[in-house]
Amino acid sequence: MRMKAVIRYDGTHFSGYQIQPNVRTVQEELEKVLQKIHKGQFVRVHASGRTDQGVHAMGQVIHFDTDLSIPTEKWEQALNTMLPADIEVLQVSNVYDHFHARYDVKEKEYRYIIVQGKRRDLFRRHYVYCTPHQLDVKAMQEACHILEGTHDFSSFCGSNNNQQDDKVRTITEAWIDRDEDEFIFRVRGTGFLYNMVRIIVGTLLEIGRGERLPEELETILQVKNRIYAGDTAPAQGLYLWEVFYE
């Protein structure tokens, strides 16, 4: 039987989602708990995608296979009772056997939270990016519109990326919300490259500070070279917000 779960996690003390040797990861914690529930039998967990060290998730989606006859409504409680405090299962459902959390994804939404102020927000420092600079939200919004559509995002792909396939992706929506001194960059698309959202945010911040013009994004996309885009924004402001399926 295949189970699908929506989870959220605080990425502060994880070295990312994907399991790695000798470091703490979200996948490892999930699989340890499932192995206990299955009395020592290993259970592989598949996710909609990986998140990097320090990146958070509000709506990550996973699936796993089980031969246990636990009622669907009991899985959420069983998992949350055993998981560490920085991972929470929000919903569990039974899905068809050929459902795949990664390969069936239609769109994802990421959000990046920026707080503008002369002092950093001490108690939110692991969850937002703090900047002392005044930001021009209108210019940033103009740049967001340029990002929408299907483009080759090679300029917005991390330089240590090992993806050999093409870098063409489709952004269906990109926009900036502002609430006083808090800015939320929201982006939805059919797929994202390594560090793509954080590099886009780093470039938008330069535009917001007046160091670039919004229309420069068109040139950055055309040259297909990472060195022309902005710095990679810090991980702590980024959230995998929601994953969409048919």
C-alpha positions as CSV (number, residue, x, y, z in Angstrom):
1,M,0.0,0.0,0.0
2,R,1.4,3.4,-0.9
3,M,1.0,6.3,1.5
4,K,1.4,10.0,0.7
5,A,2.2,12.5,3.4
6,V,2.4,16.3,3.5
7,I,5.0,17.4,6.0
8,R,6.7,20.6,7.2
9,Y,10.0,21.1,8.8
10,D,12.4,23.7,10.3
11,G,15.5,23.3,8.2
12,T,17.8,25.1,10.7
13,H,19.4,22.0,12.2
14,F,19.3,19.8,9.1
15,S,22.0,19.4,6.4
16,G,19.2,19.4,3.8
17,Y,16.5,17.0,3.0
18,Q,18.4,14.2,1.2
19,I,20.1,11.6,3.2
20,Q,23.9,12.0,3.5
21,P,26.6,10.2,5.5
22,N,27.5,11.6,9.0
23,V,25.1,14.5,9.0
24,R,21.5,15.0,10.1
25,T,18.9,15.1,7.3
26,V,15.1,15.1,7.1
27,Q,15.0,11.9,5.0
28,E,17.1,10.1,7.6
29,E,14.8,11.1,10.4
30,L,11.7,10.0,8.5
31,E,13.2,6.7,7.5
32,K,14.4,5.9,11.1
33,V,10.9,6.4,12.4
34,L,9.3,4.3,9.7
35,Q,11.8,1.6,10.4
36,K,10.8,1.6,14.0
37,I,7.1,1.4,13.1
38,H,7.9,-1.5,10.8
39,K,9.8,-3.4,13.5
40,G,13.2,-3.0,11.9
41,Q,12.2,-3.3,8.3
42,F,13.8,-0.6,6.2
43,V,11.3,1.7,4.4
44,R,12.5,4.1,1.7
45,V,10.9,7.6,1.6
46,H,10.6,9.5,-1.7
47,A,10.1,13.3,-1.7
48,S,8.9,15.8,-4.2
49,G,12.4,17.2,-4.2
50,R,15.4,18.0,-2.0
51,T,15.9,21.1,0.0
52,D,19.3,22.4,1.0
53,Q,20.9,23.0,4.4
54,G,18.9,25.6,6.3
55,V,16.0,25.7,3.9
56,H,12.5,25.1,5.4
57,A,9.4,23.5,4.2
58,M,5.7,24.2,4.8
59,G,4.3,21.7,2.3
60,Q,6.9,19.1,1.3
61,V,5.3,15.9,0.0
62,I,6.6,12.4,0.5
63,H,5.5,8.9,-0.3
64,F,6.4,5.4,1.1
65,D,5.2,1.9,0.7
66,T,3.9,-0.2,3.7
67,D,2.4,-3.6,4.3
68,L,1.0,-2.6,7.7
69,S,-2.7,-2.4,8.2
70,I,-2.7,0.8,10.2
71,P,-5.8,2.9,9.4
72,T,-5.0,5.9,7.3
73,E,-6.3,8.3,9.9
74,K,-3.8,6.8,12.5
75,W,-0.6,7.4,10.5
76,E,-0.4,11.1,11.2
77,Q,-0.5,10.5,15.0
78,A,1.9,7.5,14.8
79,L,4.5,9.4,12.9
80,N,4.3,12.7,14.9
81,T,4.6,10.8,18.2
82,M,8.0,9.5,17.1
83,L,9.4,12.3,14.9
84,P,11.7,15.0,16.3
85,A,10.2,18.4,17.2
86,D,11.5,20.0,14.0
87,I,9.5,17.8,11.6
88,E,5.7,17.6,11.6
89,V,3.3,15.5,9.5
90,L,0.3,17.5,8.4
91,Q,-1.7,15.0,6.4
92,V,-1.5,11.3,5.4
93,S,-3.5,9.7,2.6
94,N,-3.6,6.4,0.7
95,V,-2.7,6.9,-3.0
96,Y,-2.7,4.7,-6.1
97,D,0.4,2.4,-6.4
98,H,2.0,4.3,-9.3
99,F,1.8,7.7,-7.6
100,H,5.3,9.2,-7.2
101,A,5.9,12.2,-5.0
102,R,8.6,13.5,-7.3
103,Y,7.7,12.5,-10.9
104,D,4.0,13.4,-10.6
105,V,4.7,17.0,-9.6
106,K,2.9,19.5,-11.8
107,E,4.1,22.7,-10.0
108,K,5.8,23.9,-6.9
109,E,5.6,27.2,-5.0
110,Y,8.5,28.6,-3.1
111,R,8.5,31.7,-0.9
112,Y,11.4,33.8,0.3
113,I,10.9,36.1,3.3
114,I,13.0,39.3,3.6
115,V,12.8,41.8,6.5
116,Q,14.0,45.3,6.0
117,G,15.4,47.1,9.1
118,K,18.5,48.7,10.6
119,R,18.7,45.9,13.1
120,R,18.4,42.2,12.3
121,D,15.4,40.4,13.9
122,L,17.2,38.4,16.5
123,F,14.4,35.9,17.1
124,R,13.6,35.3,13.5
125,R,17.2,35.2,12.2
126,H,16.9,31.5,11.3
127,Y,13.6,32.1,9.4
128,V,14.0,35.3,7.4
129,Y,16.8,37.2,5.6
130,C,17.3,40.6,7.2
131,T,18.6,43.6,5.2
132,P,19.3,47.1,6.3
133,H,18.8,48.5,2.8
134,Q,15.7,50.3,1.5
135,L,14.2,48.2,-1.2
136,D,12.3,49.5,-4.3
137,V,9.4,47.0,-4.4
138,K,8.1,48.4,-7.7
139,A,11.4,47.7,-9.5
140,M,11.5,44.2,-8.0
141,Q,8.0,43.6,-9.2
142,E,8.9,44.7,-12.7
143,A,11.7,42.2,-12.7
144,C,9.4,39.4,-11.5
145,H,7.2,39.8,-14.6
146,I,10.3,39.3,-16.8
147,L,10.9,35.9,-15.1
148,E,7.5,34.6,-15.9
149,G,7.3,32.2,-18.8
150,T,9.5,29.5,-20.2
151,H,13.2,30.4,-20.3
152,D,16.7,28.9,-20.1
153,F,17.6,29.6,-16.5
154,S,21.3,28.7,-16.8
155,S,22.3,32.1,-15.3
156,F,20.3,31.2,-12.2
157,C,21.7,27.7,-11.6
158,G,24.3,27.1,-8.9
159,S,27.8,26.8,-10.3
160,N,28.5,23.5,-8.4
161,N,25.3,22.0,-9.9
162,N,25.8,18.5,-11.5
163,Q,22.7,18.6,-13.7
164,Q,23.7,17.8,-17.2
165,D,20.2,18.2,-18.8
166,D,18.9,21.5,-20.3
167,K,18.2,24.4,-18.0
168,V,14.8,25.3,-19.5
169,R,12.1,25.8,-16.9
170,T,8.7,27.5,-16.8
171,I,7.8,30.1,-14.2
172,T,4.0,30.4,-14.1
173,E,3.9,33.2,-11.4
174,A,6.4,35.4,-9.7
175,W,5.5,38.3,-7.5
176,I,6.4,40.3,-4.4
177,D,4.1,41.0,-1.5
178,R,4.9,43.7,1.0
179,D,3.6,44.1,4.5
180,E,5.3,47.1,6.1
181,D,8.9,46.1,6.4
182,E,8.4,42.5,5.4
183,F,8.7,41.4,1.7
184,I,7.6,37.9,0.5
185,F,8.8,36.7,-2.8
186,R,6.5,34.0,-4.2
187,V,7.4,32.0,-7.2
188,R,5.5,29.1,-8.8
189,G,6.8,26.9,-11.6
190,T,7.0,23.5,-13.2
191,G,10.5,22.9,-12.0
192,F,13.5,24.6,-10.4
193,L,17.3,24.2,-10.8
194,Y,19.8,24.0,-8.0
195,N,19.8,27.2,-6.0
196,M,17.6,28.8,-8.7
197,V,15.2,30.6,-6.3
198,R,18.0,31.9,-4.0
199,I,20.0,33.2,-7.0
200,I,16.8,34.9,-8.3
201,V,16.3,36.5,-4.9
202,G,19.9,37.7,-4.7
203,T,19.4,39.3,-8.1
204,L,16.1,40.9,-7.1
205,L,17.7,42.3,-4.0
206,E,20.3,44.1,-6.2
207,I,17.5,45.5,-8.3
208,G,15.7,46.6,-5.1
209,R,18.8,48.4,-3.9
210,G,19.1,50.2,-7.2
211,E,22.3,48.4,-8.2
212,R,20.6,47.0,-11.3
213,L,17.7,47.9,-13.5
214,P,14.8,45.5,-13.8
215,E,15.3,45.1,-17.6
216,E,18.8,43.7,-17.0
217,L,17.1,40.4,-16.1
218,E,16.4,39.9,-19.8
219,T,20.1,40.1,-20.6
220,I,21.0,37.9,-17.7
221,L,18.6,35.2,-19.0
222,Q,20.0,35.6,-22.6
223,V,23.7,35.1,-21.7
224,K,23.0,31.8,-19.9
225,N,26.0,32.4,-17.6
226,R,25.9,32.2,-13.8
227,I,28.5,35.0,-13.3
228,Y,26.0,37.6,-14.7
229,A,23.3,37.0,-12.0
230,G,23.4,38.2,-8.4
231,D,24.7,36.6,-5.3
232,T,23.0,33.5,-3.9
233,A,20.6,34.7,-1.1
234,P,21.1,33.0,2.3
235,A,19.2,29.7,2.9
236,Q,17.2,30.6,6.0
237,G,14.7,32.9,4.2
238,L,13.6,30.1,1.8
239,Y,10.5,27.9,2.2
240,L,9.2,25.1,0.0
241,W,5.6,26.2,0.4
242,E,3.4,23.9,-1.6
243,V,3.6,21.1,-4.1
244,F,0.8,20.7,-6.7
245,Y,-0.4,17.5,-8.4
246,E,-3.2,16.7,-10.8
